[in-house]
Amino acid sequence: MAAECLEDIDKIKDYNLKEGRVRLILEAVRILSDKWGEELSIIGSMIGPFSLAQHINGDNWFGNIFTGENIVPALLDLCSDFNTEYAKAMVKNGADTIVIIDPTASYELIGGEFYEKFALPYQKKIVDAMKELDVATVLHICGDTTNGLEIMDKTGVNGISVDQRMDVRTTKNNLENAVIIGNLDPVAVLWDGTPDDVADASMKVLNAGVGLLSPGCGIVSMTPTANLQTMVKCAINHQR
Ligand SMILES: [Zn+2]
């Protein structure tokens, strides 16, 4: 559903979480939680408010930001309210961690000033709602966000998931509060590498200071299971 002008927002504002794909995801969270909730963390994720608003607004989004159109704050309000309700519904169904994936709110694309104005308050709204429920939050933004980390940290998230292009030691110096999550290359290492490559890369980032070992971005669906198992083993061994 697209919203190109303020009037269009009226047409999309009455969403229902009990319909469509959202309903299916919520059901999936419930099934996972019933089956594995005792043993594993159940992580619910969502496209964050900035990227969601951009998808809904379409090609004019970045232009609208630059020219300060009214649709920008209106859409960001709508999207962050939706995100918050969606997160609460996932928690109700058993999620214990919520990940906000906001790829286009990257420092590389919008810089610090725009992030502070158009991404930070809306991401923080979701984080604050989750804090009230005592639910952990993670923020993932793609690309090299080294210079944006300090502002991303202001959202109050528990963990910041960083791209494989980022240097973990530098990241550590730029973060005061959040745990660093990352940042194995999902293509060159996890998909294309051998288990030995995965083990080497895992040890490298763990020793550099990541708090939770994970891929640096979305994994390739054909990623060998043995590689993912090696990643998990490395994390467990490092903990001991
Ligand atoms: Zn990413």
Residues whose N, C-alpha, C, O or C-beta is under 5 A from the ligand:
A	BS01	ZN	I141 C142 G216 C217 G218
